[in-house]
Amino acid sequence: MRELRRLLSYMGPYRRDLVIGGLLVLVETAFELVIPVLMADLIDVGVENRDLHYIVFKGVQMGICALLALVTGLLYARFAARAAYGWGARIREAQYEKVQNYAFSNLDRFESASLVTRMTTDVTVLQNAVNGGLRPLVRSPVMLVMGLWLSFWMNARLALIFVVTAPILGLILLLVVRKVAPMYGRLQKAMDGLNNVVQEGLTAIRAVKAFVRGEYEEEKFQAVNRELMDTSQRTFHFAVLNLPAFQFTMYTAIVLILWFGGGMILNSSLQVGELTGFLSYVLQVMNSFMMISNVFLLLTRSLASAHRIAQVLDEEPALTDPAEPVGEVPDGSVDFEGVSFKYHADAREYALAGVELHIRAGQTVGILGGTGSAKTTLVQLIPRLYDATEGAVKVGGHNVKEYDLTTLRDAVGIVLQKNVLFSGTVRENLQWGDPDADDEQLWAACRAACADEFLERMPDGLDTDLGQGGVNVSGGQKQRLCIARALLKRPKILIFDDSTSAVDTATEGKIRAALARLTGVTKIIIAQRITSVMHTDLIVILEDGRIHATGTHQQLLEHDPIYQEIYASQMKGGEERG
């Protein structure tokens, strides 16, 4: 409940709409409660005395009350919708903003599909709770109290029937709510599982078709879909029990009232109009119980969704700015001083251990190593995508933890191992590097990355639509566009994480030559091919998260066996090993 109250703080300007909606419900309820009293007078006075003027007068009063109730109901619907959907939009914005502030270590705790569900389905549950629950939440207690009071005022003996039937209905509804409450959490987790499979299947649809695994993916989907179906059926199987419980209690009460009320009419101790009005209050009181039970069910499901949303909002970003951050990166020097790192605090092994490395500003450094040697992990510590577990990473002579995160990351351009392009045009993607770049600057960056070769053949050039995730270009073209985007940042440190693996050696040579002309920029190149790093100022060989050797191409070729083996396998075709 605390989490739901906290989320209500995001109502902001829509709190006024919520309050107005609640007041309109009170007014609507008051008009509806007056109608049975007017109807009783119409029958007992107007019909009994055959007074047509009195009947018309009371009929007009009832019509006015009904019309006013309709108008206030329509106005309530407008204000409730504004409050519900405005609140939902603010919660989604808060979640999305929070996720943008997450470090990689925070994102590791949430699956992407789960975050999507929390921003969509869970928020929709909260919106429905307000949109569909505010009216009965305000109306039901008022109708219950007023209906009971008016029924006792009309006939206290008949009203005693409520004393017997109402607790029975309340007990049944309580048991239903207690049974259903924990099932809503499992329902949302099943939704996470379905979204995860759908997301993976659609993202990797080309691989699925290439390996002819369509049937396997269909079976996976059927499994999670069936689990969601079964969970939903179990949940709502119990949730809908409140309706038959309500109907059983209501009809029992009506039968008892008609039985005893009929006897009282025969004994002349009750009038027909009073019994008719009393039955109206019976329906109102029972309906209020029914609405209260629905509110509890909505509230129960809302609590499960509120808990999941609160987990996103309560997650503290692992990386934060210092109280007095350094506002500028002096140069592109990089120093690793006794750096060790592991992804989880309870992990047994370090991904990086005891790294000592010093890179001068403007130097070009190549990093080689086998798969799993932590090459990517090493460079991710420079823009502080992760924090070192032990030791210090320094950029421009300052510990990266001393910088404002935006300042540090603006000074570091990184081309990720997994190339990421966004829906939109080439121009829009390149301007991630520099939003103010003009066509001349964009083409200059494309020429340096050899992206102009294919862009010039496209009829729309820079305005070519890339499709979702850049599906309209090849892997090598993606890499070159990502390199151009990084160059537009004009950073002090450029990191290439195996970012030319999908281009041919001739194109790679042109890109390498263009990079060599960049002065005053520290360049760190992670590669699998010796040709990508052999001309660098320094080559670092990583093995199992440790620095195995450093030196120039010639030095390593003369003295390091691992480098000699790599060189022999790549440059001589492995002749020495047959």
C-alpha positions as CSV (number, residue, x, y, z in Angstrom):
1,M,0.0,0.0,0.0
2,R,3.0,2.3,0.7
3,E,4.1,1.9,-2.9
4,L,0.7,2.8,-4.2
5,R,0.6,5.9,-2.1
6,R,4.0,6.8,-3.3
7,L,2.9,6.5,-7.0
8,L,-0.1,8.7,-6.2
9,S,2.4,11.5,-5.7
10,Y,3.0,11.5,-9.4
11,M,-0.6,12.8,-10.0
12,G,0.8,16.3,-10.0
13,P,-1.6,18.7,-11.8
14,Y,-4.1,15.8,-12.3
15,R,-4.8,15.6,-8.6
16,R,-7.4,18.4,-9.1
17,D,-9.2,16.3,-11.8
18,L,-9.2,13.4,-9.4
19,V,-10.8,15.5,-6.5
20,I,-13.4,17.0,-8.9
21,G,-14.2,13.5,-10.2
22,G,-14.8,12.3,-6.6
23,L,-17.0,15.2,-5.7
24,L,-19.1,14.6,-8.9
25,V,-19.6,11.0,-7.8
26,L,-20.9,12.2,-4.4
27,V,-23.4,14.6,-6.1
28,E,-24.5,11.8,-8.5
29,T,-25.0,9.4,-5.6
30,A,-27.1,11.9,-3.7
31,F,-29.4,12.4,-6.6
32,E,-29.9,8.7,-7.0
33,L,-30.6,8.2,-3.3
34,V,-33.4,10.7,-3.4
35,I,-35.3,8.9,-6.2
36,P,-36.6,5.9,-4.1
37,V,-38.0,8.4,-1.5
38,L,-39.8,10.3,-4.2
39,M,-41.1,7.0,-5.7
40,A,-42.5,5.9,-2.4
41,D,-44.3,9.2,-2.0
42,L,-45.6,8.9,-5.6
43,I,-47.2,5.5,-4.9
44,D,-48.4,6.0,-1.3
45,V,-49.8,9.5,-1.7
46,G,-50.4,10.1,-5.4
47,V,-51.6,6.7,-6.5
48,E,-53.4,6.0,-3.3
49,N,-55.3,9.3,-3.5
50,R,-55.5,9.2,-7.3
51,D,-54.0,12.7,-7.3
52,L,-52.7,13.1,-10.9
53,H,-51.2,16.5,-10.1
54,Y,-49.1,15.0,-7.3
55,I,-48.1,12.1,-9.4
56,V,-46.9,14.4,-12.3
57,F,-45.1,16.7,-9.7
58,K,-43.2,13.8,-8.2
59,G,-42.5,12.3,-11.6
60,V,-41.0,15.5,-12.7
61,Q,-38.8,15.7,-9.6
62,M,-37.6,12.1,-10.2
63,G,-36.9,13.0,-13.8
64,I,-34.8,16.1,-12.8
65,C,-32.9,14.0,-10.3
66,A,-32.2,11.3,-12.9
67,L,-31.1,13.9,-15.5
68,L,-28.8,15.6,-13.0
69,A,-27.3,12.2,-12.0
70,L,-26.7,11.5,-15.7
71,V,-25.0,14.9,-16.3
72,T,-22.7,14.5,-13.2
73,G,-21.9,11.0,-14.3
74,L,-20.8,12.2,-17.7
75,L,-18.7,15.0,-16.2
76,Y,-17.1,12.4,-13.8
77,A,-16.1,10.2,-16.7
78,R,-14.3,13.2,-18.3
79,F,-12.4,14.2,-15.2
80,A,-11.6,10.6,-14.2
81,A,-10.2,9.8,-17.6
82,R,-8.0,12.9,-17.5
83,A,-6.7,12.0,-14.1
84,A,-6.1,8.3,-14.9
85,Y,-4.3,8.7,-18.2
86,G,-2.4,11.8,-17.1
87,W,-1.2,9.9,-14.1
88,G,-0.2,6.9,-16.2
89,A,1.7,9.1,-18.6
90,R,3.7,10.7,-15.7
91,I,4.5,7.3,-14.2
92,R,5.8,6.1,-17.6
93,E,7.9,9.2,-18.0
94,A,9.3,8.7,-14.5
95,Q,10.2,5.1,-15.2
96,Y,11.8,5.9,-18.6
97,E,13.8,8.8,-17.1
98,K,15.0,6.5,-14.3
99,V,16.1,3.8,-16.7
100,Q,18.1,6.4,-18.7
101,N,20.0,7.1,-15.5
102,Y,20.8,3.5,-14.8
103,A,24.3,2.2,-15.1
104,F,25.0,-1.1,-17.0
105,S,25.1,-2.9,-13.7
106,N,21.5,-1.6,-12.9
107,L,20.3,-2.8,-16.3
108,D,21.7,-6.2,-15.7
109,R,19.1,-6.7,-12.9
110,F,16.1,-6.2,-15.2
111,E,15.2,-8.0,-18.4
112,S,14.3,-5.7,-21.3
113,A,10.9,-7.4,-21.7
114,S,10.2,-6.9,-18.0
115,L,10.9,-3.2,-18.2
116,V,8.6,-2.9,-21.2
117,T,5.8,-4.7,-19.3
118,R,6.3,-2.4,-16.3
119,M,6.0,0.7,-18.5
120,T,3.0,-0.6,-20.4
121,T,0.8,-3.3,-18.9
122,D,1.5,-2.5,-15.2
123,V,0.8,1.2,-15.8
124,T,-2.4,0.3,-17.7
125,V,-3.5,-1.7,-14.6
126,L,-3.1,1.4,-12.5
127,Q,-4.9,3.6,-15.0
128,N,-7.8,1.2,-15.0
129,A,-7.9,1.2,-11.3
130,V,-8.4,4.9,-11.2
131,N,-10.7,5.1,-14.3
132,G,-12.9,2.2,-13.2
133,G,-12.3,2.2,-9.5
134,L,-12.7,5.9,-8.4
135,R,-16.5,5.9,-9.0
136,P,-17.3,2.8,-6.9
137,L,-14.6,3.7,-4.3
138,V,-16.4,7.0,-3.6
139,R,-20.0,5.9,-4.4
140,S,-20.1,2.5,-2.6
141,P,-19.4,3.7,1.0
142,V,-21.9,6.6,0.6
143,M,-24.6,4.3,-0.9
144,L,-24.0,1.7,1.7
145,V,-24.2,4.1,4.7
146,M,-27.1,6.2,3.3
147,G,-28.9,3.1,2.0
148,L,-28.8,1.4,5.3
149,W,-29.8,4.5,7.2
150,L,-32.7,5.2,4.9
151,S,-33.9,1.6,4.9
152,F,-33.9,1.6,8.8
153,W,-35.7,4.9,8.7
154,M,-38.3,3.5,6.3
155,N,-38.8,0.2,8.2
156,A,-36.4,-1.0,11.0
157,R,-37.9,-4.5,11.2
158,L,-37.3,-5.3,7.5
159,A,-33.8,-3.7,7.6
160,L,-32.8,-6.4,10.1
161,I,-32.5,-8.7,7.1
162,F,-29.4,-6.7,6.1
163,V,-27.9,-7.6,9.5
164,V,-28.1,-11.3,8.5
165,T,-27.3,-11.3,4.8
166,A,-24.6,-8.5,4.5
167,P,-22.0,-10.2,6.7
168,I,-22.3,-13.4,4.7
169,L,-21.6,-11.5,1.5
170,G,-18.7,-9.6,3.1
171,L,-17.1,-12.9,4.3
172,I,-17.4,-14.5,0.9
173,L,-15.8,-11.4,-0.8
174,L,-13.0,-11.3,1.8
175,L,-12.1,-14.9,1.1
176,V,-12.1,-14.2,-2.7
177,V,-9.8,-11.2,-2.4
178,R,-7.4,-13.1,-0.1
179,K,-7.2,-16.0,-2.6
180,V,-6.7,-13.8,-5.6
181,A,-4.2,-11.2,-4.2
182,P,-1.0,-13.2,-4.6
183,M,-2.1,-14.5,-8.0
184,Y,-1.9,-11.1,-9.7
185,G,1.9,-10.9,-9.1
186,R,2.3,-14.3,-10.8
187,L,0.1,-13.1,-13.7
188,Q,2.4,-10.1,-14.4
189,K,5.5,-12.3,-14.3
190,A,3.9,-14.6,-16.9
191,M,3.3,-11.5,-19.0
192,D,7.1,-10.7,-18.7
193,G,7.9,-14.2,-20.0
194,L,5.6,-13.8,-23.0
195,N,7.1,-10.4,-23.9
196,N,10.6,-11.8,-23.5
197,V,10.0,-14.6,-26.0
198,V,8.2,-12.2,-28.5
199,Q,11.0,-9.7,-28.3
200,E,13.7,-12.3,-28.8
201,G,11.9,-14.0,-31.6
202,L,11.2,-10.7,-33.6
203,T,14.7,-9.3,-33.0
204,A,16.4,-12.5,-34.2
205,I,13.8,-13.3,-36.9
206,R,16.6,-13.5,-39.6
207,A,18.6,-16.0,-37.6
208,V,15.5,-18.0,-36.9
209,K,14.7,-18.2,-40.7
210,A,18.4,-18.9,-41.5
211,F,18.5,-21.9,-39.2
212,V,15.0,-23.0,-40.0
213,R,14.0,-22.8,-36.3
214,G,10.5,-21.4,-36.9
215,E,8.8,-24.5,-35.4
216,Y,11.1,-24.4,-32.3
217,E,10.3,-20.7,-31.7
218,E,6.6,-21.4,-32.2
219,E,6.8,-24.1,-29.5
220,K,8.6,-21.7,-27.2
221,F,5.9,-19.1,-27.8
222,Q,3.1,-21.7,-27.3
223,A,4.7,-22.7,-23.9
224,V,4.8,-19.2,-22.5
225,N,1.5,-18.3,-24.1
226,R,-0.1,-21.4,-22.5
227,E,1.4,-20.5,-19.1
228,L,0.0,-17.0,-19.4
229,M,-3.4,-18.4,-20.4
230,D,-3.4,-20.9,-17.5
231,T,-2.3,-18.3,-15.0
232,S,-5.0,-15.9,-16.2
233,Q,-7.7,-18.6,-16.1
234,R,-6.7,-19.6,-12.5
235,T,-6.6,-15.9,-11.4
236,F,-9.9,-14.8,-12.9
237,H,-11.6,-18.1,-12.1
238,F,-11.5,-17.0,-8.4
239,A,-11.9,-13.3,-9.2
240,V,-15.3,-13.7,-10.8
241,L,-16.7,-15.7,-7.8
242,N,-17.8,-12.3,-6.3
243,L,-20.6,-12.1,-8.9
244,P,-22.4,-15.3,-8.0
245,A,-21.8,-14.6,-4.3
246,F,-23.4,-11.2,-4.8
247,Q,-26.3,-12.6,-6.8
248,F,-27.0,-15.3,-4.2
249,T,-27.0,-12.9,-1.3
250,M,-29.0,-10.3,-3.1
251,Y,-31.8,-12.6,-4.3
252,T,-31.9,-14.2,-0.8
253,A,-32.4,-10.8,0.7
254,I,-35.1,-9.9,-1.8
255,V,-37.0,-13.1,-1.2
256,L,-36.9,-12.6,2.5
257,I,-38.0,-9.0,2.2
258,L,-40.9,-9.9,-0.1
259,W,-41.9,-12.7,2.3
260,F,-41.9,-10.6,5.4
261,G,-42.9,-7.4,3.7
262,G,-45.9,-9.1,2.1
263,G,-47.0,-10.3,5.5
264,M,-46.7,-6.8,6.9
265,I,-48.8,-5.4,4.0
266,L,-51.5,-7.9,4.8
267,N,-51.4,-6.9,8.4
268,S,-51.7,-3.2,7.3
269,S,-48.4,-2.4,9.1
270,L,-46.6,-1.5,5.8
271,Q,-47.7,0.3,2.6
272,V,-46.9,-0.9,-0.9
273,G,-45.0,2.2,-1.8
274,E,-42.8,1.8,1.3
275,L,-42.0,-1.8,0.2
276,T,-41.2,-0.6,-3.3
277,G,-38.9,2.1,-2.1
278,F,-37.3,-0.3,0.4
279,L,-36.5,-2.8,-2.4
280,S,-34.7,0.0,-4.2
281,Y,-32.5,0.6,-1.2
282,V,-31.9,-3.2,-1.0
283,L,-30.6,-3.2,-4.5
284,Q,-28.5,-0.1,-3.8
285,V,-27.0,-1.5,-0.6
286,M,-26.2,-4.9,-2.3
287,N,-24.8,-3.1,-5.3
288,S,-22.5,-1.1,-3.1
289,F,-21.2,-4.3,-1.6
290,M,-20.6,-5.6,-5.1
291,M,-18.8,-2.4,-6.1
292,I,-16.7,-2.5,-3.0
293,S,-15.6,-6.1,-3.8
294,N,-14.7,-5.0,-7.4
295,V,-12.7,-2.1,-5.9
296,F,-10.8,-4.5,-3.7
297,L,-10.0,-6.7,-6.7
298,L,-8.8,-3.7,-8.7
299,L,-6.8,-2.5,-5.7
300,T,-5.3,-5.9,-5.2
301,R,-4.1,-6.1,-8.8
302,S,-2.9,-2.5,-8.6
303,L,-0.8,-3.3,-5.6
304,A,1.0,-6.0,-7.5
305,S,1.7,-3.7,-10.4
306,A,2.6,-0.8,-8.1
307,H,5.2,-3.0,-6.5
308,R,6.8,-3.8,-9.8
309,I,6.8,-0.2,-10.9
310,A,8.3,0.9,-7.5
311,Q,11.1,-1.6,-8.1
312,V,12.2,0.4,-11.2
313,L,11.8,3.8,-9.5
314,D,13.5,2.6,-6.2
315,E,16.6,1.2,-8.0
316,E,19.4,3.5,-7.1
317,P,21.8,4.2,-10.1
318,A,25.1,2.5,-9.4
319,L,27.0,5.5,-10.9
320,T,26.4,9.0,-9.6
321,D,28.1,12.3,-10.1
322,P,30.4,13.6,-7.3
323,A,29.4,16.6,-5.1
324,E,32.0,18.9,-6.8
325,P,32.7,17.3,-10.2
326,V,35.6,18.2,-12.5
327,G,34.0,20.1,-15.4
328,E,36.5,19.5,-18.2
329,V,38.7,16.6,-19.4
330,P,42.2,18.1,-19.9
331,D,43.5,15.6,-22.4
332,G,43.1,12.0,-23.6
333,S,45.6,10.3,-21.4
334,V,44.3,7.0,-19.8
335,D,45.8,5.3,-16.7
336,F,44.8,2.0,-15.2
337,E,46.3,1.7,-11.7
338,G,46.0,-1.7,-10.1
339,V,42.5,-2.1,-11.6
340,S,40.5,-5.2,-10.9
341,F,36.8,-5.6,-11.8
342,K,34.0,-8.1,-11.4
343,Y,30.4,-7.7,-12.6
344,H,28.8,-8.9,-9.4
345,A,30.0,-8.3,-5.9
346,D,29.5,-12.0,-5.0
347,A,31.3,-13.3,-8.1
348,R,34.2,-15.7,-7.3
349,E,36.5,-14.6,-10.2
350,Y,37.5,-11.2,-11.3
351,A,36.9,-10.3,-15.0
352,L,39.9,-8.1,-14.8
353,A,42.7,-8.5,-12.3
354,G,45.7,-6.3,-11.5
355,V,45.7,-4.2,-14.6
356,E,48.5,-1.6,-14.9
357,L,48.4,0.4,-18.1
358,H,49.4,3.9,-19.0
359,I,48.4,5.5,-22.3
360,R,49.7,8.9,-23.3
361,A,47.4,11.6,-24.8
362,G,47.4,11.2,-28.6
363,Q,48.8,7.7,-28.6
364,T,47.3,4.9,-30.7
365,V,46.9,1.6,-28.8
366,G,45.9,-1.8,-30.0
367,I,44.4,-4.4,-27.8
368,L,44.5,-8.1,-28.8
369,G,43.3,-11.1,-26.9
370,G,41.2,-14.3,-27.2
371,T,37.5,-14.5,-26.8
372,G,36.6,-13.8,-23.1
373,S,39.9,-12.1,-22.3
374,A,38.0,-9.0,-21.1
375,K,39.0,-6.6,-23.8
376,T,35.6,-4.9,-24.0
377,T,35.3,-4.9,-20.2
378,L,38.6,-3.0,-20.0
379,V,37.6,-0.1,-22.3
380,Q,34.1,0.1,-20.7
381,L,35.8,1.4,-17.6
382,I,37.2,4.4,-19.4
383,P,33.8,6.2,-20.0
384,R,32.7,4.8,-16.7
385,L,30.0,2.5,-18.0
386,Y,31.1,0.4,-15.1
387,D,33.2,1.3,-12.0
388,A,36.4,-0.5,-11.2
389,T,36.0,-2.8,-8.2
390,E,39.5,-2.2,-7.1
391,G,42.2,0.4,-8.1
392,A,41.6,3.5,-10.1
393,V,41.0,4.5,-13.8
394,K,42.2,7.9,-14.7
395,V,41.4,10.1,-17.7
396,G,43.3,13.3,-18.2
397,G,45.1,12.8,-14.9
398,H,41.8,12.6,-12.9
399,N,40.0,9.6,-11.5
400,V,36.9,9.0,-13.7
401,K,34.8,9.1,-10.5
402,E,35.7,12.8,-10.1
403,Y,34.1,13.8,-13.4
404,D,30.6,14.8,-14.2
405,L,29.3,11.8,-16.1
406,T,28.1,13.8,-19.1
407,T,31.5,15.7,-19.3
408,L,33.5,12.4,-19.2
409,R,31.3,10.6,-21.8
410,D,31.3,13.6,-24.1
411,A,35.1,13.4,-24.2
412,V,35.0,9.6,-25.1
413,G,33.8,8.3,-28.4
414,I,33.1,4.6,-28.5
415,V,32.1,2.4,-31.3
416,L,30.5,-0.6,-29.7
417,Q,31.2,-4.2,-30.6
418,K,27.5,-4.5,-31.3
419,N,26.6,-1.8,-33.8
420,V,23.5,0.1,-32.9
421,L,21.5,2.3,-35.3
422,F,18.1,3.7,-34.7
423,S,15.0,4.1,-36.7
424,G,15.2,7.1,-38.9
425,T,17.4,8.5,-41.6
426,V,21.2,8.4,-41.9
427,R,21.4,12.1,-41.1
428,E,19.4,11.6,-37.9
429,N,21.7,8.7,-36.8
430,L,24.9,10.6,-37.5
431,Q,23.7,13.7,-35.6
432,W,23.8,11.7,-32.5
433,G,27.5,12.5,-32.6
434,D,26.9,16.2,-33.2
435,P,23.3,17.5,-33.3
436,D,24.4,20.8,-35.0
437,A,26.5,19.1,-37.7
438,D,25.8,20.4,-41.3
439,D,26.0,18.4,-44.5
440,E,29.6,19.3,-45.1
441,Q,30.7,17.9,-41.7
442,L,28.5,14.9,-42.1
443,W,30.0,14.0,-45.4
444,A,33.5,14.6,-44.1
445,A,32.9,12.1,-41.3
446,C,31.4,9.6,-43.8
447,R,34.5,10.0,-46.0
448,A,36.8,9.3,-43.1
449,A,34.8,6.2,-42.2
450,C,34.5,5.1,-45.9
451,A,30.7,5.4,-45.6
452,D,30.5,7.8,-48.5
453,E,31.2,4.9,-50.9
454,F,27.7,3.4,-50.5
455,L,25.8,6.6,-49.4
456,E,26.6,8.2,-52.7
457,R,24.9,5.3,-54.5
458,M,21.7,5.7,-52.5
459,P,19.2,8.0,-54.2
460,D,18.4,9.9,-51.0
461,G,21.9,10.1,-49.6
462,L,22.0,11.3,-46.1
463,D,18.2,11.3,-46.0
464,T,18.0,7.5,-46.7
465,D,15.7,5.8,-44.3
466,L,17.6,3.0,-42.4
467,G,14.5,1.2,-41.1
468,Q,14.1,-0.2,-37.6
469,G,17.6,-0.9,-36.2
470,G,19.3,-0.2,-39.5
471,V,17.8,-3.2,-41.3
472,N,18.3,-1.5,-44.7
473,V,22.1,-1.6,-44.6
474,S,24.6,-4.4,-44.3
475,G,26.8,-5.2,-41.3
476,G,29.8,-3.5,-42.7
477,Q,27.8,-0.5,-43.7
478,K,26.4,-0.3,-40.1
479,Q,30.0,-0.4,-38.8
480,R,31.1,2.5,-41.0
481,L,28.1,4.6,-40.1
482,C,28.8,4.0,-36.4
483,I,32.4,5.0,-36.9
484,A,31.3,8.2,-38.7
485,R,28.9,9.0,-35.8
486,A,31.7,8.6,-33.3
487,L,34.1,10.8,-35.3
488,L,31.5,13.6,-35.3
489,K,31.7,13.8,-31.5
490,R,35.3,15.1,-32.0
491,P,36.3,13.3,-28.7
492,K,39.6,13.3,-26.9
493,I,39.5,9.5,-26.7
494,L,38.3,7.2,-29.5
495,I,37.5,3.6,-28.7
496,F,37.0,1.1,-31.5
497,D,35.7,-2.2,-30.1
498,D,36.3,-4.7,-33.0
499,S,34.4,-2.2,-35.1
500,T,36.0,-3.1,-38.5
501,S,35.4,-6.8,-38.3
502,A,32.7,-6.7,-41.0
503,V,34.6,-4.6,-43.6
504,D,37.2,-5.9,-46.1
505,T,40.9,-5.3,-45.5
506,A,41.2,-2.6,-48.2
507,T,38.4,-0.6,-46.6
508,E,39.9,-1.1,-43.2
509,G,43.2,0.2,-44.5
510,K,41.5,3.4,-45.7
511,I,39.7,3.9,-42.4
512,R,43.0,3.3,-40.5
513,A,44.8,5.9,-42.7
514,A,42.0,8.4,-42.0
515,L,42.3,7.8,-38.3
516,A,46.0,8.2,-38.4
517,R,45.4,11.8,-39.7
518,L,43.5,12.6,-36.5
519,T,45.9,14.5,-34.2
520,G,45.5,15.1,-30.5
521,V,43.1,12.2,-30.2
522,T,43.9,9.0,-28.1
523,K,42.8,6.0,-30.2
524,I,42.2,2.6,-28.6
525,I,41.6,-0.2,-31.1
526,I,40.3,-3.6,-30.1
527,A,40.7,-6.1,-32.9
528,Q,41.1,-9.8,-33.8
529,R,43.3,-9.1,-36.8
530,I,46.9,-8.2,-36.4
531,T,46.7,-5.9,-39.5
532,S,44.3,-3.7,-37.5
533,V,46.9,-3.0,-34.7
534,M,50.4,-3.7,-36.1
535,H,50.9,0.0,-36.9
536,T,49.9,1.3,-33.5
537,D,52.2,2.9,-31.0
538,L,51.5,0.3,-28.4
539,I,50.0,-3.2,-28.5
540,V,48.4,-4.7,-25.4
541,I,47.8,-8.5,-25.2
542,L,45.2,-9.6,-22.7
543,E,44.8,-13.1,-21.4
544,D,42.2,-14.2,-18.9
545,G,41.6,-10.7,-17.7
546,R,45.3,-9.9,-17.1
547,I,47.8,-8.0,-19.2
548,H,50.1,-10.6,-20.7
549,A,52.4,-8.4,-22.6
550,T,52.8,-4.8,-24.0
551,G,55.0,-3.4,-26.7
552,T,55.3,-2.4,-30.3
553,H,54.7,-4.9,-33.2
554,Q,58.4,-5.5,-33.7
555,Q,59.1,-6.0,-30.0
556,L,56.3,-8.5,-29.5
557,L,57.1,-10.3,-32.7
558,E,60.6,-10.9,-31.4
559,H,59.9,-11.8,-27.8
560,D,56.3,-12.8,-27.1
561,P,55.1,-16.4,-28.0
562,I,51.4,-15.6,-28.0
563,Y,51.9,-12.7,-30.4
564,Q,54.2,-14.8,-32.6
565,E,51.4,-17.5,-32.7
566,I,48.8,-15.0,-33.7
567,Y,51.1,-13.5,-36.3
568,A,52.0,-16.9,-37.8
569,S,48.3,-18.0,-38.0
570,Q,47.1,-14.8,-39.6
571,M,50.0,-13.6,-41.7
572,K,51.6,-16.8,-42.8
573,G,48.6,-19.0,-42.9
574,G,50.0,-21.2,-40.1
575,E,52.7,-22.7,-42.2
576,E,55.0,-23.3,-39.3
577,R,52.3,-25.5,-37.7
578,G,51.4,-27.2,-40.9
